[in-house]
Amino acid sequence: MHRSRTMMIDLPVPVPSPCIGICHLGSDGLCEGCLRSGDEIARWIVMGDAERRHLMDVELPRREAERA
């Protein structure tokens, strides 16, 4: 009897965009919906995961706290 071996590979999960569909830059230069700058929005597609995670885990929460 031949048993097939299944190899499990953990593929990296891409960091999802923080866009919530409210796309308007405010007077402070940040998107009213996701709090990213125009440059961050434009560069999202070419950002590496480390930069995206930093933005999501550090910068955006900081910006949200500053607005509260």
Phi, psi and omega per residue, in radians:
M1 nan 2.308 -3.130
H2 -1.813 2.196 3.091
R3 -1.790 2.299 3.078
S4 -1.469 2.544 3.115
R5 -1.822 2.310 3.105
T6 -1.835 2.184 3.128
M7 -1.663 2.194 3.105
M8 -1.664 2.203 3.127
I9 -2.099 2.179 3.073
D10 -1.490 1.889 3.096
L11 -1.502 2.525 3.130
P12 -1.135 2.441 3.113
V13 -1.601 2.163 -3.123
P14 -1.152 2.579 3.099
V15 -1.310 2.098 -3.096
P16 -1.242 2.630 3.099
S17 -1.156 2.482 3.091
P18 -1.415 0.035 -3.101
C19 -1.024 2.296 3.088
I20 -2.032 0.222 3.050
G21 1.467 0.135 3.036
I22 -1.859 1.540 -2.955
C23 -1.853 1.611 3.124
H24 -2.657 2.155 3.106
L25 -1.392 2.217 3.113
G26 -1.407 3.138 -3.128
S27 -1.113 -0.363 3.100
D28 -1.486 0.004 3.113
G29 1.478 0.101 -3.139
L30 -1.871 2.568 3.104
C31 -1.124 2.355 3.130
E32 -1.144 -0.468 -3.107
G33 -1.539 -0.874 -3.006
C34 -1.947 -0.110 3.107
L35 1.206 0.253 3.050
R36 -1.499 2.689 3.037
S37 -1.350 2.871 3.086
G38 -1.011 -0.679 3.112
D39 -1.134 -0.743 3.130
E40 -1.137 -0.657 3.098
I41 -1.121 -0.817 -3.107
A42 -1.141 -0.640 -3.081
R43 -1.522 -0.132 -3.049
W44 -0.884 -0.749 -3.051
I45 -1.130 -0.448 -3.109
V46 -1.881 -0.046 3.103
M47 -1.185 2.538 3.011
G48 -1.368 2.897 -3.129
D49 -1.045 -0.653 -3.117
A50 -1.107 -0.754 3.126
E51 -1.179 -0.720 3.101
R52 -1.088 -0.782 -3.138
R53 -1.115 -0.694 3.095
H54 -1.072 -0.785 3.123
L55 -1.062 -0.825 -3.101
M56 -1.216 -0.695 -3.014
D57 -1.575 -0.424 -3.050
V58 -2.059 -1.047 -2.996
E59 -1.190 -0.873 -3.087
L60 -1.136 -0.746 3.054
P61 -1.072 -0.639 3.107
R62 -1.113 -0.779 -3.141
R63 -1.126 -0.701 3.121
E64 -1.114 -0.720 3.121
A65 -1.132 -0.642 3.129
E66 -1.166 -0.519 -3.141
R67 -1.394 -0.365 -3.069
A68 -1.278 nan nan
